[in-house]
Amino acid sequence: MKICRFNGGRLGVLHEGRVHDVSQLLERLPAQRYPLPQKDLLIEALPQLREALAQALPGAQHHAPEAVAFDAPVANPGKIIGAPINYQDHVAESKADAGIAHGRTITSIGDWGLFLKAGSALIGCGEPIVLRFPDRRNDHEVELGVVIGSECRQVARADAMAHVAGYTVALDMTVRGTEFQSFRKSIDTYAVLGPWMVTADEIDDPDQLDLWLSVNGQMRQQSNTRHMVYDVARLIEYASSFYTLQAGDVIMTGTPQGVGPVVPGDRIRAGVAQVGEFEIQVAPQYAGAATA
C-alpha cells in the first residue's frame, strides 16, 4: 500500500494511479493531551488501519497525482536520522573533493556514527527547497528513507526488519562547510520525503533497489542500495543501540557518489525503484539575508 499526505494534511492512498482521499480515518487515531508523544500516531496505528484503508477506497474521492501537492508522508517523526558516508563510492568522492571534506578525514560510517536532522527541516515534495547562504555550496543527496513502525531499542539485526513500517524517497540537502553535519543539514526545507510511503510488505529486499537523481534533466546520481556499507537491518541495529526508535522515526540511509551543487531555479528529480519518484523545485530566490 502507498500511503501519502497531501494538500495540507489530507490522508491519501495511491491506488490504480489515483490519490484516494481517506482523511476520515484520521478520526480513528487516539486522542492525545499534553505532553504529546514523541512519535507519529498514524504510523503507529497503521497495522490496525490497513483493512479500513482498503475498505474506504471504493467510495473515496480521488485525484490525479499531478493535481495534488504532496506533504511529507510522515507528519511527526520524532527523529530524522542520517547515515554519513554509507556508500563506498561516496567515501571515495568525499576524499577527493575538498568542497565536501572541508579538511575532515574521511574514514567510515563506523567511525563517524550517525547524525540527526532537525524535524523543522522536514517538507514534502509539494513545496520548494529554499536555499540558504548564497556564497556557499548547497548539495543534493538522494537516499532511501526507512520509516520505523514500532518502538525498539538495542534491537538485534535479525529482528530489525520487523520494526519497519515502510519506505520513501529521501532527499538529504546539505550546505557544505566546517560545521557539524547536524547543523548544516538541518536548515528549513533540507529534509525532503515523498511522494508517499510504500508499506514494507511491498518491498521484497530494500537492499536491492536502484536509486537516482537528476538536476534539470541531467543525471547526476545512479546506484543501488546493495552498495551501502551498512544495510538497512544494520542501520536499524546501529541506531537502536544508541537511540530508542519510535514509530515514525525516519532513517535516511546514505547517498551514493554524484552529489553536487544546486542553485535557485533548478529542478531536482529523485527516485527509488519500487518506492516512487518526485520532482521538486529549488526556489528561485535564496531565503533571507543570512551570512556564513
LINQUIRA-V963705 format. One record per residue. N is the residue number from 1. RES is the residue in three letters. PHI is phi as a letter, one per 40 degrees, with the letter a starting at -180 (* if undefined). PSI is psi in degrees with one decimal (NA if undefined). NEAR is the number of other C-alpha atoms within 10 Angstrom. Layout:
n: <N & N>
res: <RES & RES>
phi: <PHI & PHI>
psi: <PSI & PSI>
near: <NEAR & NEAR>
//
This chain:
n: <1 & 2 & 3 & 4 & 5 & 6 & 7 & 8 & 9 & 10 & 11 & 12 & 13 & 14 & 15 & 16 & 17 & 18 & 19 & 20 & 21 & 22 & 23 & 24 & 25 & 26 & 27 & 28 & 29 & 30 & 31 & 32 & 33 & 34 & 35 & 36 & 37 & 38 & 39 & 40 & 41 & 42 & 43 & 44 & 45 & 46 & 47 & 48 & 49 & 50 & 51 & 52 & 53 & 54 & 55 & 56 & 57 & 58 & 59 & 60 & 61 & 62 & 63 & 64 & 65 & 66 & 67 & 68 & 69 & 70 & 71 & 72 & 73 & 74 & 75 & 76 & 77 & 78 & 79 & 80 & 81 & 82 & 83 & 84 & 85 & 86 & 87 & 88 & 89 & 90 & 91 & 92 & 93 & 94 & 95 & 96 & 97 & 98 & 99 & 100 & 101 & 102 & 103 & 104 & 105 & 106 & 107 & 108 & 109 & 110 & 111 & 112 & 113 & 114 & 115 & 116 & 117 & 118 & 119 & 120 & 121 & 122 & 123 & 124 & 125 & 126 & 127 & 128 & 129 & 130 & 131 & 132 & 133 & 134 & 135 & 136 & 137 & 138 & 139 & 140 & 141 & 142 & 143 & 144 & 145 & 146 & 147 & 148 & 149 & 150 & 151 & 152 & 153 & 154 & 155 & 156 & 157 & 158 & 159 & 160 & 161 & 162 & 163 & 164 & 165 & 166 & 167 & 168 & 169 & 170 & 171 & 172 & 173 & 174 & 175 & 176 & 177 & 178 & 179 & 180 & 181 & 182 & 183 & 184 & 185 & 186 & 187 & 188 & 189 & 190 & 191 & 192 & 193 & 194 & 195 & 196 & 197 & 198 & 199 & 200 & 201 & 202 & 203 & 204 & 205 & 206 & 207 & 208 & 209 & 210 & 211 & 212 & 213 & 214 & 215 & 216 & 217 & 218 & 219 & 220 & 221 & 222 & 223 & 224 & 225 & 226 & 227 & 228 & 229 & 230 & 231 & 232 & 233 & 234 & 235 & 236 & 237 & 238 & 239 & 240 & 241 & 242 & 243 & 244 & 245 & 246 & 247 & 248 & 249 & 250 & 251 & 252 & 253 & 254 & 255 & 256 & 257 & 258 & 259 & 260 & 261 & 262 & 263 & 264 & 265 & 266 & 267 & 268 & 269 & 270 & 271 & 272 & 273 & 274 & 275 & 276 & 277 & 278 & 279 & 280 & 281 & 282 & 283 & 284 & 285 & 286 & 287 & 288 & 289 & 290 & 291 & 292>
res: <MET & LYS & ILE & CYS & ARG & PHE & ASN & GLY & GLY & ARG & LEU & GLY & VAL & LEU & HIS & GLU & GLY & ARG & VAL & HIS & ASP & VAL & SER & GLN & LEU & LEU & GLU & ARG & LEU & PRO & ALA & GLN & ARG & TYR & PRO & LEU & PRO & GLN & LYS & ASP & LEU & LEU & ILE & GLU & ALA & LEU & PRO & GLN & LEU & ARG & GLU & ALA & LEU & ALA & GLN & ALA & LEU & PRO & GLY & ALA & GLN & HIS & HIS & ALA & PRO & GLU & ALA & VAL & ALA & PHE & ASP & ALA & PRO & VAL & ALA & ASN & PRO & GLY & LYS & ILE & ILE & GLY & ALA & PRO & ILE & ASN & TYR & GLN & ASP & HIS & VAL & ALA & GLU & SER & LYS & ALA & ASP & ALA & GLY & ILE & ALA & HIS & GLY & ARG & THR & ILE & THR & SER & ILE & GLY & ASP & TRP & GLY & LEU & PHE & LEU & LYS & ALA & GLY & SER & ALA & LEU & ILE & GLY & CYS & GLY & GLU & PRO & ILE & VAL & LEU & ARG & PHE & PRO & ASP & ARG & ARG & ASN & ASP & HIS & GLU & VAL & GLU & LEU & GLY & VAL & VAL & ILE & GLY & SER & GLU & CYS & ARG & GLN & VAL & ALA & ARG & ALA & ASP & ALA & MET & ALA & HIS & VAL & ALA & GLY & TYR & THR & VAL & ALA & LEU & ASP & MET & THR & VAL & ARG & GLY & THR & GLU & PHE & GLN & SER & PHE & ARG & LYS & SER & ILE & ASP & THR & TYR & ALA & VAL & LEU & GLY & PRO & TRP & MET & VAL & THR & ALA & ASP & GLU & ILE & ASP & ASP & PRO & ASP & GLN & LEU & ASP & LEU & TRP & LEU & SER & VAL & ASN & GLY & GLN & MET & ARG & GLN & GLN & SER & ASN & THR & ARG & HIS & MET & VAL & TYR & ASP & VAL & ALA & ARG & LEU & ILE & GLU & TYR & ALA & SER & SER & PHE & TYR & THR & LEU & GLN & ALA & GLY & ASP & VAL & ILE & MET & THR & GLY & THR & PRO & GLN & GLY & VAL & GLY & PRO & VAL & VAL & PRO & GLY & ASP & ARG & ILE & ARG & ALA & GLY & VAL & ALA & GLN & VAL & GLY & GLU & PHE & GLU & ILE & GLN & VAL & ALA & PRO & GLN & TYR & ALA & GLY & ALA & ALA & THR & ALA>
phi: <* & b & b & b & b & a & f & g & h & c & b & b & b & c & a & f & g & b & c & c & c & b & c & c & c & c & c & c & c & c & c & b & b & c & c & c & c & c & a & c & c & c & c & c & c & d & d & c & c & d & c & c & c & c & c & c & c & d & c & c & c & b & b & c & d & c & c & b & b & c & c & d & c & b & c & b & c & c & a & b & b & b & b & c & f & b & b & c & c & c & d & c & c & c & c & c & b & c & c & c & c & f & g & c & c & c & b & a & c & c & c & c & g & b & a & b & b & c & c & c & c & c & a & c & c & c & b & c & c & b & c & b & f & c & c & b & c & b & b & c & a & c & a & c & c & b & b & c & b & a & c & a & a & f & c & c & d & c & b & c & c & c & b & c & c & i & b & a & c & b & b & c & c & a & c & c & i & c & c & c & d & d & c & c & b & b & c & d & g & c & b & b & b & i & c & a & b & c & c & d & c & c & b & c & a & c & c & a & b & c & a & a & a & b & b & f & g & c & c & b & b & a & a & a & c & c & c & c & c & b & c & d & c & c & c & c & d & c & c & c & c & b & b & c & c & b & d & g & d & b & b & c & c & h & b & c & c & h & c & a & c & b & b & d & g & c & b & b & b & b & a & b & d & g & b & i & a & a & b & b & c & c & d & c & b & c & c & g & b & c & b & c>
psi: <139.4 & 113.4 & 132.5 & 167.1 & 140.7 & 159.9 & 46.0 & 35.2 & 5.3 & 148.3 & 130.9 & 159.2 & 125.9 & 116.7 & 126.0 & 42.2 & 7.5 & 149.8 & 111.8 & 127.2 & 110.5 & 34.2 & -23.8 & -23.1 & -13.6 & -22.9 & -15.3 & -8.7 & 145.7 & 139.6 & 144.8 & 149.8 & 159.3 & 138.8 & 137.1 & 150.4 & 152.7 & 58.8 & 172.4 & 117.0 & -35.9 & -46.6 & -41.9 & -36.0 & -4.1 & -43.3 & -35.4 & -21.8 & -11.3 & -47.4 & -42.6 & -37.2 & -45.1 & -40.2 & -25.1 & -15.0 & -45.9 & -36.5 & 6.6 & 143.4 & 141.4 & 158.4 & 153.9 & 140.0 & -35.3 & -8.5 & -1.8 & 159.9 & 115.4 & 125.6 & 170.8 & 134.5 & -19.6 & 119.9 & -38.2 & 62.9 & 128.3 & -31.4 & 139.9 & 113.2 & 130.6 & 148.8 & 98.1 & 152.7 & 56.2 & 9.8 & 133.1 & -35.2 & -28.1 & -31.6 & -46.7 & -44.2 & -29.9 & -35.8 & -34.9 & -21.6 & 107.7 & -24.1 & -18.7 & -49.2 & -38.6 & 43.3 & -7.0 & 147.0 & 119.5 & 116.1 & -94.0 & 162.4 & -32.2 & -30.9 & -38.5 & -29.6 & -165.3 & 174.9 & 164.7 & 138.8 & 141.1 & 142.4 & -27.2 & -10.7 & -11.1 & 131.8 & 165.8 & 177.7 & 1.7 & -0.3 & 160.4 & 158.5 & 130.4 & 110.0 & 155.7 & 161.5 & 79.5 & -17.9 & 5.5 & 163.8 & 125.2 & 116.3 & 152.2 & 148.1 & 107.0 & 141.3 & 157.2 & 127.4 & 131.1 & 125.5 & 121.6 & 137.8 & -19.3 & 154.4 & 138.2 & 149.6 & 140.9 & 46.3 & 141.6 & 148.8 & -38.7 & -23.0 & -2.1 & -41.6 & -19.5 & -14.1 & 11.7 & 126.1 & -38.9 & -167.5 & 150.7 & 165.0 & 131.8 & 140.6 & 109.8 & 95.6 & 149.9 & 143.1 & 128.4 & 147.2 & -171.1 & -10.3 & 164.9 & 151.1 & -43.6 & -33.0 & -48.6 & -23.4 & 5.1 & 13.8 & 147.0 & 134.5 & 8.8 & 9.5 & 99.3 & 129.9 & 143.8 & -171.9 & -14.2 & 175.6 & 126.6 & 125.1 & 151.7 & -29.6 & -15.6 & -8.1 & 110.0 & -42.7 & 101.6 & -10.1 & 19.6 & 48.8 & 128.9 & 145.8 & 153.5 & 162.3 & 137.1 & 154.7 & 120.2 & 38.0 & -5.3 & 119.7 & 131.5 & -37.6 & 131.4 & 123.6 & -164.7 & 143.8 & -12.2 & -15.0 & 3.7 & 142.4 & -50.3 & 119.7 & -179.7 & -47.2 & -40.6 & -38.3 & -41.0 & -44.3 & -46.4 & -49.2 & -42.8 & -11.7 & -19.0 & -39.8 & 150.8 & 122.6 & 135.4 & 160.1 & 128.9 & -14.7 & 143.6 & 130.4 & 115.7 & 117.4 & 5.3 & 162.2 & 147.1 & -177.5 & 163.4 & 4.4 & 148.6 & 171.4 & 152.3 & 159.0 & 163.9 & 136.2 & -14.4 & 153.1 & 123.8 & 133.3 & 123.3 & 142.4 & 157.9 & 128.6 & 140.5 & -8.6 & -56.8 & -175.3 & 158.1 & 160.0 & 137.4 & 143.0 & 143.8 & 122.2 & 141.9 & -9.8 & 148.0 & 153.8 & 136.6 & -161.4 & 38.0 & 148.7 & 156.0 & NA>
near: <17 & 21 & 24 & 25 & 27 & 23 & 13 & 12 & 14 & 16 & 21 & 28 & 26 & 21 & 15 & 7 & 11 & 16 & 26 & 26 & 23 & 23 & 17 & 12 & 15 & 13 & 8 & 11 & 13 & 10 & 7 & 9 & 7 & 5 & 6 & 7 & 12 & 14 & 22 & 20 & 20 & 22 & 25 & 19 & 16 & 17 & 11 & 11 & 17 & 11 & 10 & 12 & 20 & 13 & 12 & 17 & 18 & 10 & 10 & 16 & 13 & 18 & 15 & 11 & 15 & 10 & 10 & 14 & 16 & 26 & 26 & 27 & 30 & 26 & 19 & 21 & 22 & 18 & 22 & 23 & 23 & 26 & 22 & 20 & 28 & 23 & 25 & 17 & 17 & 19 & 20 & 14 & 18 & 21 & 18 & 12 & 10 & 11 & 14 & 20 & 17 & 14 & 11 & 11 & 9 & 17 & 13 & 15 & 18 & 14 & 8 & 12 & 14 & 21 & 19 & 17 & 23 & 19 & 19 & 12 & 18 & 23 & 24 & 28 & 27 & 23 & 17 & 19 & 28 & 19 & 27 & 23 & 15 & 17 & 8 & 15 & 18 & 22 & 20 & 24 & 22 & 32 & 27 & 29 & 28 & 28 & 28 & 29 & 28 & 19 & 17 & 22 & 17 & 16 & 21 & 16 & 14 & 10 & 12 & 21 & 20 & 13 & 20 & 23 & 23 & 27 & 30 & 31 & 29 & 31 & 30 & 27 & 26 & 23 & 24 & 19 & 17 & 12 & 11 & 10 & 18 & 16 & 14 & 17 & 25 & 22 & 21 & 18 & 24 & 29 & 26 & 27 & 29 & 30 & 29 & 30 & 27 & 26 & 19 & 22 & 11 & 14 & 16 & 10 & 12 & 24 & 17 & 15 & 18 & 17 & 24 & 22 & 26 & 19 & 20 & 13 & 11 & 10 & 14 & 16 & 20 & 17 & 20 & 19 & 25 & 16 & 16 & 21 & 18 & 22 & 19 & 25 & 21 & 17 & 23 & 28 & 23 & 21 & 23 & 19 & 15 & 12 & 14 & 14 & 25 & 25 & 27 & 30 & 27 & 28 & 27 & 31 & 28 & 27 & 33 & 25 & 20 & 21 & 20 & 15 & 17 & 18 & 17 & 15 & 15 & 17 & 19 & 22 & 20 & 25 & 25 & 26 & 16 & 16 & 25 & 18 & 20 & 20 & 18 & 19 & 19 & 19 & 17 & 14 & 13 & 17 & 14 & 10 & 8 & 9 & 9 & 8>
//
